[in-house]
Amino acid sequence: MSTYLLNINGVDRKVDVDPSTPLLWVLRDYLRLVGTKYGCGIAQCGACTVHVEDIAIRSCQYPIANVGNQKITTIEGLSEKGDHPLQLAWIAEDVPQCGYCQSGQIMQAAALLKSNSDPTDEDIESVMNGNICRCGTYTRIKKAIKIAANKN
């Protein structure tokens, strides 16, 4: 076991875990931040997407030892009141059906908009390609991202 001081959503949190423990399990099991979801466990579906220093990463395969002093943002930290432009666009476009993939979808889209405030359809498709939605709401996801881009 090792002790880690993590800055998650702007708050310093201390955990004692094995260095190989994936960030996902630290967030969910140790810190009870359950907005980030477990999907495939092999970094292929995107349900576990969080930001490490504003870069979207798959937390299911990201060992806690790799975090260092980098800032982590989860879906809970994207906005205090659920009023991030993406969250509002998601609601306006009625994007989620089952909702399971949505925190990962939103976090991936937020990273896209942080690096590209006016993405083309091709930009959106390229960046969002690895985030799987079993309900198939890809058209609504793309539309919501475009709406949020215009509000940033």
C-alpha positions as a Markdown table, in Angstrom:
| # | Residue | x | y | z |
|---|---|---|---|---|
| 1 | Met | 0.0 | 0.0 | 0.0 |
| 2 | Ser | 1.0 | 3.6 | -0.7 |
| 3 | Thr | -0.5 | 6.9 | 0.3 |
| 4 | Tyr | -1.6 | 9.3 | -2.4 |
| 5 | Leu | -2.7 | 12.9 | -2.1 |
| 6 | Leu | -5.0 | 13.5 | -5.0 |
| 7 | Asn | -6.6 | 16.7 | -6.2 |
| 8 | Ile | -10.1 | 15.6 | -7.4 |
| 9 | Asn | -12.6 | 18.2 | -8.5 |
| 10 | Gly | -10.5 | 20.9 | -6.7 |
| 11 | Val | -10.5 | 19.1 | -3.4 |
| 12 | Asp | -7.4 | 17.3 | -1.9 |
| 13 | Arg | -8.2 | 13.7 | -1.0 |
| 14 | Lys | -5.9 | 11.2 | 0.6 |
| 15 | Val | -6.1 | 7.5 | -0.1 |
| 16 | Asp | -4.0 | 4.4 | 0.8 |
| 17 | Val | -4.1 | 2.0 | -2.1 |
| 18 | Asp | -1.9 | -0.4 | -4.0 |
| 19 | Pro | 0.0 | 1.7 | -6.7 |
| 20 | Ser | -1.4 | -0.5 | -9.5 |
| 21 | Thr | -5.0 | 0.2 | -8.5 |
| 22 | Pro | -6.9 | 1.8 | -11.4 |
| 23 | Leu | -8.0 | 5.3 | -10.9 |
| 24 | Leu | -11.6 | 4.2 | -11.6 |
| 25 | Trp | -11.7 | 2.0 | -8.5 |
| 26 | Val | -10.0 | 4.7 | -6.3 |
| 27 | Leu | -12.8 | 7.1 | -7.4 |
| 28 | Arg | -15.7 | 4.7 | -7.0 |
| 29 | Asp | -14.7 | 2.4 | -4.1 |
| 30 | Tyr | -12.4 | 4.5 | -2.0 |
| 31 | Leu | -13.8 | 8.0 | -2.6 |
| 32 | Arg | -17.5 | 7.1 | -3.4 |
| 33 | Leu | -17.5 | 9.3 | -6.5 |
| 34 | Val | -19.7 | 6.9 | -8.5 |
| 35 | Gly | -20.6 | 9.2 | -11.5 |
| 36 | Thr | -17.7 | 7.6 | -13.4 |
| 37 | Lys | -18.9 | 4.2 | -14.6 |
| 38 | Tyr | -17.3 | 0.8 | -15.1 |
| 39 | Gly | -18.0 | -0.5 | -18.6 |
| 40 | Cys | -15.6 | -2.9 | -20.3 |
| 41 | Gly | -12.6 | -2.7 | -18.0 |
| 42 | Ile | -10.2 | -2.6 | -21.0 |
| 43 | Ala | -10.4 | 1.1 | -22.0 |
| 44 | Gln | -12.5 | 0.4 | -25.1 |
| 45 | Cys | -15.9 | 1.8 | -24.3 |
| 46 | Gly | -15.3 | 5.2 | -22.7 |
| 47 | Ala | -17.8 | 4.9 | -19.8 |
| 48 | Cys | -14.9 | 5.5 | -17.3 |
| 49 | Thr | -13.6 | 8.7 | -18.9 |
| 50 | Val | -12.4 | 11.4 | -16.6 |
| 51 | His | -9.9 | 14.3 | -17.1 |
| 52 | Val | -6.4 | 14.3 | -15.8 |
| 53 | Glu | -5.1 | 17.8 | -16.3 |
| 54 | Asp | -7.9 | 18.5 | -18.8 |
| 55 | Ile | -7.0 | 15.4 | -20.9 |
| 56 | Ala | -9.6 | 12.7 | -21.3 |
| 57 | Ile | -8.3 | 9.4 | -20.1 |
| 58 | Arg | -9.9 | 6.0 | -19.5 |
| 59 | Ser | -9.7 | 5.6 | -15.7 |
| 60 | Cys | -10.2 | 1.8 | -15.7 |
| 61 | Gln | -6.7 | 1.2 | -17.1 |
| 62 | Tyr | -4.9 | 4.3 | -15.5 |
| 63 | Pro | -3.0 | 3.2 | -12.4 |
| 64 | Ile | -3.2 | 5.6 | -9.5 |
| 65 | Ala | 0.6 | 5.6 | -9.4 |
| 66 | Asn | 0.5 | 7.5 | -12.8 |
| 67 | Val | -1.5 | 10.4 | -11.4 |
| 68 | Gly | 1.2 | 12.1 | -9.4 |
| 69 | Asn | 0.2 | 15.7 | -8.6 |
| 70 | Gln | -2.0 | 16.1 | -11.7 |
| 71 | Lys | -5.5 | 17.5 | -11.2 |
| 72 | Ile | -8.4 | 15.1 | -11.8 |
| 73 | Thr | -11.9 | 16.1 | -12.8 |
| 74 | Thr | -14.8 | 13.7 | -12.8 |
| 75 | Ile | -18.4 | 14.2 | -14.0 |
| 76 | Glu | -19.2 | 15.4 | -10.4 |
| 77 | Gly | -16.6 | 18.2 | -10.8 |
| 78 | Leu | -17.6 | 19.4 | -14.3 |
| 79 | Ser | -20.0 | 21.9 | -12.9 |
| 80 | Glu | -21.3 | 22.6 | -9.4 |
| 81 | Lys | -25.0 | 22.8 | -10.4 |
| 82 | Gly | -25.1 | 20.5 | -13.5 |
| 83 | Asp | -25.2 | 23.6 | -15.7 |
| 84 | His | -22.1 | 23.0 | -17.9 |
| 85 | Pro | -23.1 | 23.8 | -21.5 |
| 86 | Leu | -22.7 | 20.1 | -22.4 |
| 87 | Gln | -25.0 | 19.0 | -19.6 |
| 88 | Leu | -27.6 | 21.5 | -20.6 |
| 89 | Ala | -27.4 | 20.5 | -24.2 |
| 90 | Trp | -27.6 | 16.9 | -23.3 |
| 91 | Ile | -30.9 | 17.6 | -21.6 |
| 92 | Ala | -32.2 | 19.9 | -24.3 |
| 93 | Glu | -31.5 | 17.2 | -27.0 |
| 94 | Asp | -32.8 | 14.4 | -24.8 |
| 95 | Val | -29.5 | 12.5 | -25.4 |
| 96 | Pro | -29.6 | 9.8 | -22.8 |
| 97 | Gln | -31.8 | 6.7 | -23.0 |
| 98 | Cys | -30.4 | 4.3 | -20.4 |
| 99 | Gly | -27.8 | 6.9 | -19.4 |
| 100 | Tyr | -25.0 | 4.5 | -18.5 |
| 101 | Cys | -22.4 | 5.9 | -20.9 |
| 102 | Gln | -23.4 | 9.5 | -20.5 |
| 103 | Ser | -20.8 | 10.6 | -17.9 |
| 104 | Gly | -18.0 | 9.2 | -20.1 |
| 105 | Gln | -19.6 | 10.8 | -23.2 |
| 106 | Ile | -19.9 | 14.2 | -21.6 |
| 107 | Met | -16.3 | 14.1 | -20.2 |
| 108 | Gln | -14.9 | 13.1 | -23.6 |
| 109 | Ala | -16.9 | 15.9 | -25.2 |
| 110 | Ala | -15.8 | 18.4 | -22.6 |
| 111 | Ala | -12.1 | 17.6 | -23.4 |
| 112 | Leu | -12.9 | 18.1 | -27.1 |
| 113 | Leu | -14.5 | 21.5 | -26.6 |
| 114 | Lys | -11.6 | 22.6 | -24.3 |
| 115 | Ser | -9.2 | 21.9 | -27.1 |
| 116 | Asn | -11.5 | 22.8 | -30.0 |
| 117 | Ser | -14.3 | 25.3 | -29.4 |
| 118 | Asp | -15.7 | 25.0 | -32.9 |
| 119 | Pro | -15.5 | 21.3 | -33.9 |
| 120 | Thr | -16.6 | 20.1 | -37.3 |
| 121 | Asp | -18.7 | 16.9 | -37.6 |
| 122 | Glu | -15.5 | 15.1 | -38.5 |
| 123 | Asp | -13.7 | 16.4 | -35.4 |
| 124 | Ile | -16.6 | 15.2 | -33.2 |
| 125 | Glu | -16.8 | 11.8 | -34.8 |
| 126 | Ser | -13.0 | 11.3 | -34.5 |
| 127 | Val | -12.8 | 12.3 | -30.9 |
| 128 | Met | -16.0 | 10.6 | -29.8 |
| 129 | Asn | -15.3 | 7.4 | -31.8 |
| 130 | Gly | -14.1 | 5.4 | -28.8 |
| 131 | Asn | -17.1 | 6.2 | -26.6 |
| 132 | Ile | -19.7 | 3.5 | -27.1 |
| 133 | Cys | -23.5 | 4.1 | -26.6 |
| 134 | Arg | -25.4 | 0.9 | -26.6 |
| 135 | Cys | -28.6 | 2.9 | -27.1 |
| 136 | Gly | -27.2 | 4.4 | -30.3 |
| 137 | Thr | -27.9 | 8.1 | -29.6 |
| 138 | Tyr | -24.9 | 9.2 | -31.6 |
| 139 | Thr | -26.8 | 11.7 | -33.7 |
| 140 | Arg | -28.2 | 13.4 | -30.6 |
| 141 | Ile | -24.7 | 13.3 | -29.0 |
| 142 | Lys | -23.2 | 15.1 | -32.0 |
| 143 | Lys | -26.0 | 17.7 | -32.0 |
| 144 | Ala | -25.6 | 18.4 | -28.3 |
| 145 | Ile | -21.9 | 18.9 | -28.7 |
| 146 | Lys | -22.5 | 21.4 | -31.5 |
| 147 | Ile | -25.1 | 23.2 | -29.3 |
| 148 | Ala | -22.7 | 23.4 | -26.4 |
| 149 | Ala | -19.9 | 24.6 | -28.7 |
| 150 | Asn | -22.0 | 27.6 | -29.7 |
| 151 | Lys | -22.6 | 28.5 | -26.0 |
| 152 | Asn | -18.9 | 28.3 | -24.9 |
